[in-house]
Amino acid sequence: MLLALHCRTIAFVLFMFAAMAAPVNNPEHGFCRDCLALQRSEARRCERCGSPRLARHPELYRLHIAHIDCDAFYAAIEKRDNPALKDKPVIVGGGRRGVVSTACYIARIQGVRSAMPMFKALEACPDAVVIPPNMEKYVSVGRQVRAQMQALTPLVEPLSIDEAFLDLAGTERLHGMPPALVLARFAQIIEKELGITVSAGLSYCKFLAKIASDFRKPRGFSVIGEAEAPSFLAGQPVTLIWGVGKALAATLERDGIRTIAQLQRMDRGELTRRYGVMGERLYRLSRGEDDRRVDPDGDAKSVSAETTFDTDIASLAELVPVLRGLSEKVSARLKKSGIAGRTVVLKLKTQDFKLRTRNRQLGDPTRLADRIFQTGLDLLRREADGTKFRLLGIGVSDLSDDGKADPPDLVDVQSRKRALAETAIDELRDKFGRKAVETGYTFGKGRGASPPEPIEE
């Protein structure tokens, strides 16, 4: 055993020495993504193993900001664990009333997309194998991927269970190779040890690294350099810019702005006058300017819970217990994480799939289920006009630590009593389980609903 370990150590040292000794001053020749051999010519296949998967770029060895995204994460794990699914279209998600959490690439070719209603997904791909989400398993694999990322650099900023930004600046001495090669080796390790694949984007800033990782999926490896950024962006639609959703895209469309090239021709003042703070972002990102750092301590921006009903609901009396139950879930997550939120956000989806979001800012941050619920209930009453809803969600944003959350209300004495009662309920639930105590809102009430479904981006 010791001899085997010793041999592996020697082999690793020799590999590192070879990598450091090999010429890396010609990024146009690049390296092979399969055997990691540095290339000494512009041949179309690897000089060592014959693979066509070569990485080449004029700035290949100068860039250090990376975005890594697991390919069809949930579906890939299910296929790994059940080889019989290898060549079949797989959808991970709820029943016919639910939505698609993720779909494998075979299903995507047939038109299935994340967040698509399940019945539409099955219309597009009727032979798909539908698998309920197993979040415990996915989280476990996600942690393994994260641990491998953190072995590369301490600067890892998670975005979700299966993707993150990495800053690999200054790690060349540690790994004996430039960041580009480190990324390629990382992809190999994940595929061999965890049985799933990843795509990587490499650039000089987070904005373009994330865009690059979306190219050539699955098993992609794409580079966007600083010199080419303005010309590359010029030919893209404005929707490529982070923060440009449907509403802003429609506004820009009305103003005759469809491409990033049009934004590049506008000055900062004009964009700011038209679109406020977002105008500043449009100005900078359209030119490839993004100075955000990779922040390993980046906090979540919101905490929420939602559910899709088995049948559409219009009655306020039936929606209230569901809202209460979701509020308690959000509260439990806040308390467990030691955080609180100042803005309560209500989410509704109508039977024709139109989304409504309503929010209200509180005077102080809260982590209490009762306060979240009462605020959400007031918002819900305004929407319960006979419209049938297929989805209901509640959450909080503007997060902070819970040190200043829920100060005593000298005017509303009852709120203080409800807060004390909630604390007592929490203690009983911690000891005997969540079903040990129920409020009058939820006891023996509620309609059938699918469990909250995580959506993989």
Wavefront OBJ file of the C-alpha trace (Angstrom):
o trace
v 0.000 0.000 0.000
v 2.804 2.395 0.960
v 4.691 1.505 -2.208
v 1.609 2.269 -4.321
v 1.143 5.621 -2.633
v 4.824 6.393 -3.059
v 4.671 5.600 -6.775
v 1.580 7.780 -7.210
v 3.367 10.656 -5.444
v 6.409 10.332 -7.704
v 4.186 10.198 -10.791
v 2.341 13.306 -9.663
v 5.585 15.218 -8.995
v 6.946 14.214 -12.418
v 3.684 15.336 -14.042
v 3.876 18.691 -12.270
v 7.511 19.129 -13.246
v 6.704 18.326 -16.865
v 3.849 20.798 -16.857
v 6.058 23.545 -15.418
v 8.933 22.734 -17.726
v 6.823 22.569 -20.866
v 6.570 25.752 -22.898
v 3.329 27.605 -22.237
v 4.244 30.806 -24.034
v 2.208 29.996 -27.137
v -1.463 29.920 -26.132
v -2.408 29.665 -29.814
v -1.202 26.054 -29.648
v -2.963 25.443 -26.325
v -3.425 22.034 -24.735
v -5.467 18.863 -25.000
v -8.485 18.699 -22.693
v -8.308 14.895 -22.579
v -4.644 14.169 -21.814
v -3.620 17.757 -20.844
v -0.615 17.600 -23.171
v 0.660 20.997 -24.293
v 0.556 21.379 -28.070
v 3.488 22.598 -30.159
v 1.658 23.132 -33.419
v -1.714 24.194 -34.789
v -2.730 20.643 -35.693
v -6.452 19.905 -35.361
v -5.913 16.908 -33.110
v -3.791 16.302 -30.033
v -0.201 15.475 -30.871
v -0.139 12.876 -28.093
v -3.564 11.149 -27.938
v -5.293 12.270 -31.138
v -8.243 13.908 -29.356
v -9.981 16.795 -31.159
v -10.813 18.473 -27.817
v -8.141 21.164 -27.848
v -8.223 24.418 -25.887
v -6.703 27.382 -27.714
v -7.002 31.126 -27.231
v -4.599 34.114 -27.419
v -5.245 34.890 -23.709
v -5.557 31.278 -22.558
v -2.809 31.469 -19.935
v -3.550 35.000 -18.694
v -7.173 34.585 -17.555
v -8.131 33.446 -14.056
v -11.860 34.064 -13.374
v -13.859 30.883 -13.953
v -17.476 29.796 -13.808
v -18.182 26.087 -13.397
v -21.632 24.640 -14.040
v -22.589 20.973 -13.726
v -24.320 19.631 -16.830
v -28.026 18.750 -16.300
v -27.058 18.092 -12.685
v -30.084 16.264 -11.257
v -30.673 14.218 -14.411
v -26.958 13.372 -14.690
v -26.951 11.972 -11.156
v -30.032 9.858 -11.880
v -28.419 8.480 -15.040
v -25.205 7.756 -13.167
v -27.108 5.798 -10.532
v -29.244 3.923 -13.063
v -27.241 2.979 -16.192
v -30.452 1.763 -17.864
v -31.394 5.448 -18.280
v -28.196 6.311 -20.169
v -29.755 6.669 -23.635
v -33.247 7.687 -22.516
v -34.768 11.168 -22.140
v -34.956 11.910 -18.409
v -36.956 14.650 -16.701
v -36.547 15.375 -13.004
v -39.613 17.094 -11.541
v -43.093 16.761 -10.086
v -46.227 15.125 -11.468
v -48.376 16.474 -14.274
v -49.279 19.519 -12.148
v -45.658 20.298 -11.342
v -42.797 21.746 -13.333
v -39.512 20.488 -14.757
v -36.633 20.856 -12.319
v -34.142 19.789 -14.965
v -33.974 17.623 -18.059
v -31.165 15.656 -19.644
v -29.834 16.791 -23.008
v -31.749 14.108 -24.902
v -34.991 15.595 -23.554
v -33.767 19.143 -24.184
v -33.240 18.374 -27.852
v -36.939 17.553 -27.992
v -37.869 20.920 -26.499
v -37.992 20.292 -22.748
v -36.722 23.161 -20.582
v -36.290 23.836 -16.870
v -39.356 25.436 -15.212
v -41.596 24.216 -18.053
v -44.987 22.897 -16.885
v -44.796 19.117 -16.750
v -47.741 18.544 -19.060
v -46.079 20.656 -21.752
v -42.798 18.794 -21.247
v -44.545 15.468 -21.747
v -46.276 16.777 -24.845
v -42.862 17.686 -26.278
v -41.236 14.443 -25.113
v -43.914 11.803 -24.438
v -41.397 8.964 -24.006
v -39.502 10.748 -21.217
v -38.772 9.002 -17.926
v -40.011 11.302 -15.137
v -38.210 11.020 -11.790
v -39.222 12.875 -8.588
v -36.415 15.077 -7.189
v -34.170 13.519 -4.534
v -32.658 16.634 -3.007
v -30.793 14.787 -0.278
v -28.819 12.892 -2.926
v -28.242 15.984 -5.074
v -27.031 18.034 -2.109
v -24.574 15.280 -1.176
v -23.063 15.244 -4.683
v -23.089 19.053 -4.763
v -20.985 19.117 -1.609
v -18.486 16.733 -3.183
v -18.190 19.011 -6.226
v -17.802 22.033 -3.944
v -15.027 20.317 -1.976
v -13.131 19.670 -5.221
v -13.524 23.355 -6.154
v -12.179 24.478 -2.792
v -9.150 22.246 -3.297
v -8.276 24.475 -6.270
v -8.667 27.867 -4.572
v -10.180 29.361 -1.400
v -11.962 31.910 -3.584
v -15.088 29.929 -4.479
v -18.415 31.781 -4.693
v -21.333 29.333 -4.896
v -24.340 30.421 -6.940
v -26.414 27.274 -6.456
v -26.051 23.619 -5.585
v -24.253 22.899 -8.871
v -22.447 26.060 -9.997
v -19.915 28.559 -8.691
v -17.416 31.263 -9.588
v -13.727 30.641 -8.888
v -10.801 33.045 -8.818
v -7.645 31.088 -9.659
v -5.254 34.046 -9.655
v -1.967 33.213 -7.970
v -2.569 29.450 -7.869
v -0.018 28.586 -10.578
v 2.724 27.828 -8.047
v 0.355 25.653 -5.990
v -0.829 23.563 -8.936
v 2.200 23.795 -11.176
v 0.066 24.886 -14.115
v -1.964 27.922 -15.244
v -5.676 28.256 -14.360
v -6.838 27.024 -17.767
v -5.104 23.674 -17.288
v -6.316 23.486 -13.675
v -9.916 23.844 -14.902
v -9.481 21.105 -17.513
v -7.983 18.752 -14.939
v -10.820 19.585 -12.515
v -13.383 18.579 -15.154
v -11.586 15.252 -15.596
v -11.565 14.576 -11.856
v -15.299 15.278 -11.488
v -16.125 13.005 -14.416
v -13.936 10.142 -13.229
v -14.623 10.302 -9.501
v -18.244 11.511 -9.346
v -19.582 10.211 -12.660
v -21.059 13.516 -13.846
v -19.770 16.208 -16.199
v -19.225 19.946 -15.915
v -18.816 22.876 -18.279
v -16.340 25.652 -17.567
v -16.052 29.253 -18.694
v -12.810 31.220 -18.343
v -12.469 34.983 -18.633
v -11.179 38.118 -16.940
v -14.498 38.923 -15.181
v -17.500 37.134 -13.694
v -20.004 38.403 -16.265
v -18.167 36.889 -19.219
v -17.010 33.752 -17.382
v -20.642 32.812 -16.763
v -21.566 33.496 -20.383
v -18.632 31.357 -21.540
v -19.690 28.372 -19.428
v -22.995 28.206 -21.319
v -21.235 27.619 -24.636
v -20.859 24.115 -26.060
v -22.592 22.286 -23.220
v -22.243 19.558 -22.109
v -18.539 19.059 -21.248
v -17.856 22.547 -22.524
v -14.700 24.619 -22.075
v -14.914 28.150 -23.463
v -12.767 31.248 -23.168
v -13.662 34.925 -23.656
v -10.659 37.239 -23.556
v -10.474 40.924 -22.722
v -9.351 42.019 -26.181
v -12.293 40.388 -27.933
v -14.984 41.252 -25.351
v -16.438 44.427 -26.958
v -16.686 42.878 -30.429
v -18.049 39.608 -29.062
v -20.732 41.406 -27.054
v -21.690 43.715 -29.915
v -23.341 40.913 -31.832
v -25.363 39.607 -28.866
v -28.965 40.438 -27.865
v -29.528 42.701 -24.856
v -31.057 39.761 -22.988
v -27.557 38.319 -22.597
v -26.804 41.019 -20.025
v -27.258 39.943 -16.421
v -30.373 41.600 -14.980
v -32.206 42.121 -18.289
v -35.384 40.108 -17.777
v -38.609 40.050 -19.754
v -39.887 43.387 -18.436
v -36.699 45.370 -19.117
v -36.201 43.604 -22.456
v -39.704 44.725 -23.459
v -38.902 48.300 -22.401
v -35.662 48.286 -24.391
v -37.529 46.809 -27.370
v -40.045 49.663 -27.239
v -37.113 52.063 -27.245
v -35.696 50.355 -30.324
v -32.780 48.714 -28.494
v -32.332 45.054 -29.335
v -28.585 44.418 -29.482
v -25.677 45.133 -27.184
v -24.008 47.011 -30.053
v -26.741 49.648 -29.745
v -25.988 50.033 -26.035
v -22.286 50.400 -26.803
v -23.067 53.412 -29.004
v -24.978 55.196 -26.201
v -23.247 57.311 -23.580
v -23.459 56.714 -19.852
v -25.556 59.795 -19.133
v -28.250 58.893 -21.643
v -28.570 55.328 -20.342
v -28.724 56.513 -16.735
v -31.394 59.128 -17.512
v -33.519 56.536 -19.263
v -33.083 53.515 -17.019
v -31.698 54.761 -13.697
v -29.340 52.439 -11.825
v -29.914 49.731 -14.422
v -28.708 52.165 -17.079
v -25.310 52.293 -15.400
v -25.170 48.504 -15.434
v -26.147 48.386 -19.102
v -23.383 50.854 -19.935
v -20.663 48.913 -18.120
v -21.606 45.332 -18.962
v -22.219 46.125 -22.628
v -18.546 47.093 -22.754
v -17.367 44.056 -20.795
v -16.641 46.099 -17.664
v -17.300 44.088 -14.505
v -15.161 44.628 -11.403
v -17.128 42.353 -9.056
v -14.830 40.113 -7.060
v -15.330 36.416 -6.442
v -16.744 36.496 -2.906
v -16.553 33.203 -0.999
v -18.679 34.721 1.778
v -21.474 35.872 -0.519
v -24.833 35.554 1.239
v -28.152 34.377 -0.115
v -30.329 37.214 -1.377
v -33.653 35.685 -0.331
v -35.286 32.780 1.456
v -38.567 31.417 0.130
v -40.881 28.421 -0.185
v -43.564 27.674 -2.748
v -45.905 24.894 -3.788
v -47.857 23.884 -6.880
v -51.446 22.795 -6.269
v -52.894 19.540 -7.558
v -55.935 21.560 -8.715
v -56.257 25.324 -9.182
v -57.495 27.241 -6.128
v -59.433 30.517 -6.058
v -60.845 30.471 -2.516
v -59.031 32.610 0.049
v -60.131 30.182 2.760
v -58.252 27.384 1.001
v -55.180 29.487 0.211
v -54.697 30.734 3.781
v -53.587 27.438 5.397
v -51.144 26.844 2.553
v -49.715 30.342 3.035
v -49.365 29.695 6.757
v -47.520 26.420 6.220
v -45.111 28.009 3.732
v -44.513 30.949 6.097
v -43.514 28.501 8.816
v -41.058 26.799 6.450
v -39.446 30.130 5.569
v -39.292 31.109 9.233
v -37.631 27.815 10.183
v -34.936 28.336 7.542
v -34.302 31.896 8.707
v -33.990 30.847 12.346
v -31.694 27.956 11.487
v -29.417 30.260 9.481
v -29.459 33.120 12.019
v -30.768 35.637 9.496
v -33.850 37.802 8.980
v -35.505 39.606 6.074
v -37.001 43.040 5.795
v -39.099 42.597 2.631
v -41.886 40.022 2.391
v -42.542 38.751 -1.144
v -45.732 36.965 -2.222
v -45.630 34.867 -5.397
v -48.692 33.643 -7.297
v -49.076 31.876 -10.632
v -52.453 31.896 -12.320
v -54.011 28.929 -14.103
v -52.819 30.400 -17.423
v -49.215 30.503 -16.061
v -49.024 34.270 -15.582
v -46.799 35.175 -12.655
v -47.695 37.769 -10.022
v -45.242 38.983 -7.382
v -46.164 41.435 -4.639
v -43.875 42.712 -1.908
v -43.938 44.876 1.178
v -41.054 46.312 3.162
v -41.295 46.060 6.949
v -40.056 48.584 9.470
v -37.634 46.044 10.927
v -36.237 42.710 9.728
v -38.216 39.632 10.747
v -37.710 35.926 11.100
v -41.101 35.189 12.670
v -43.566 32.953 10.840
v -46.500 34.953 12.193
v -45.185 38.263 10.903
v -44.306 36.812 7.503
v -47.721 35.186 7.322
v -49.723 38.253 8.394
v -47.902 40.446 5.869
v -48.329 37.859 3.131
v -52.000 37.434 4.023
v -52.656 41.138 3.574
v -51.026 40.962 0.127
v -52.936 37.794 -0.726
v -56.313 39.311 0.172
v -55.773 41.954 -2.496
v -55.200 39.270 -5.140
v -57.954 36.831 -4.131
v -60.597 38.242 -6.488
v -61.869 34.951 -7.868
v -58.741 34.276 -9.931
v -57.676 30.641 -9.866
v -54.080 30.010 -8.849
v -51.901 26.967 -9.557
v -48.943 28.088 -7.431
v -48.446 30.009 -4.191
v -45.164 31.100 -2.649
v -43.921 33.341 0.147
v -40.434 34.568 0.964
v -38.307 37.344 2.402
v -35.483 39.388 0.896
v -33.186 42.228 2.052
v -31.494 39.750 4.369
v -29.364 40.591 7.390
v -28.302 38.867 10.593
v -31.086 38.429 13.131
v -29.542 40.642 15.809
v -32.026 43.463 15.207
v -34.957 41.340 14.101
v -38.461 41.684 15.547
v -38.003 44.316 18.302
v -40.869 44.535 20.850
v -43.847 46.484 19.515
v -44.978 48.906 22.208
v -48.197 49.650 20.326
v -49.257 46.138 19.287
v -49.083 44.172 22.527
v -50.651 41.124 20.863
v -47.752 40.814 18.447
v -45.407 40.343 21.403
v -47.643 37.583 22.775
v -47.715 35.874 19.373
v -43.918 36.046 19.201
v -43.597 34.393 22.621
v -46.107 31.726 21.612
v -44.124 31.055 18.447
v -40.939 30.600 20.456
v -42.703 28.055 22.643
v -44.010 26.224 19.564
v -40.499 26.151 18.083
v -39.137 24.542 21.253
v -41.815 21.852 21.196
v -41.213 21.144 17.510
v -37.475 20.905 18.045
v -38.095 18.305 20.728
v -40.999 16.303 19.292
v -41.020 17.089 15.550
v -42.805 19.626 13.358
v -46.150 17.825 13.500
v -46.211 17.957 17.299
v -47.866 21.393 17.263
v -50.046 22.948 14.581
v -51.753 26.326 14.491
v -55.450 26.782 13.907
v -54.648 27.951 10.392
v -53.225 24.600 9.322
v -54.729 21.979 11.646
v -56.800 19.583 9.570
v -56.908 22.014 6.664
v -55.305 22.532 3.276
v -55.660 21.213 -0.221
v -53.494 18.717 -2.022
v -50.322 20.256 -3.375
v -47.112 19.102 -4.905
v -44.065 19.718 -2.690
v -41.913 22.750 -3.468
v -39.810 21.919 -6.506
v -36.242 23.159 -6.879
v -35.458 24.413 -10.372
v -32.013 23.784 -11.790
v -30.806 26.671 -13.918
l 1 2 3 4 5 6 7 8 9 10 11 12 13 14 15 16 17 18 19 20 21 22 23 24 25 26 27 28 29 30 31 32 33 34 35 36 37 38 39 40 41 42 43 44 45 46 47 48 49 50 51 52 53 54 55 56 57 58 59 60 61 62 63 64 65 66 67 68 69 70 71 72 73 74 75 76 77 78 79 80 81 82 83 84 85 86 87 88 89 90 91 92 93 94 95 96 97 98 99 100 101 102 103 104 105 106 107 108 109 110 111 112 113 114 115 116 117 118 119 120 121 122 123 124 125 126 127 128 129 130 131 132 133 134 135 136 137 138 139 140 141 142 143 144 145 146 147 148 149 150 151 152 153 154 155 156 157 158 159 160 161 162 163 164 165 166 167 168 169 170 171 172 173 174 175 176 177 178 179 180 181 182 183 184 185 186 187 188 189 190 191 192 193 194 195 196 197 198 199 200 201 202 203 204 205 206 207 208 209 210 211 212 213 214 215 216 217 218 219 220 221 222 223 224 225 226 227 228 229 230 231 232 233 234 235 236 237 238 239 240 241 242 243 244 245 246 247 248 249 250 251 252 253 254 255 256 257 258 259 260 261 262 263 264 265 266 267 268 269 270 271 272 273 274 275 276 277 278 279 280 281 282 283 284 285 286 287 288 289 290 291 292 293 294 295 296 297 298 299 300 301 302 303 304 305 306 307 308 309 310 311 312 313 314 315 316 317 318 319 320 321 322 323 324 325 326 327 328 329 330 331 332 333 334 335 336 337 338 339 340 341 342 343 344 345 346 347 348 349 350 351 352 353 354 355 356 357 358 359 360 361 362 363 364 365 366 367 368 369 370 371 372 373 374 375 376 377 378 379 380 381 382 383 384 385 386 387 388 389 390 391 392 393 394 395 396 397 398 399 400 401 402 403 404 405 406 407 408 409 410 411 412 413 414 415 416 417 418 419 420 421 422 423 424 425 426 427 428 429 430 431 432 433 434 435 436 437 438 439 440 441 442 443 444 445 446 447 448 449 450 451 452 453 454 455 456 457
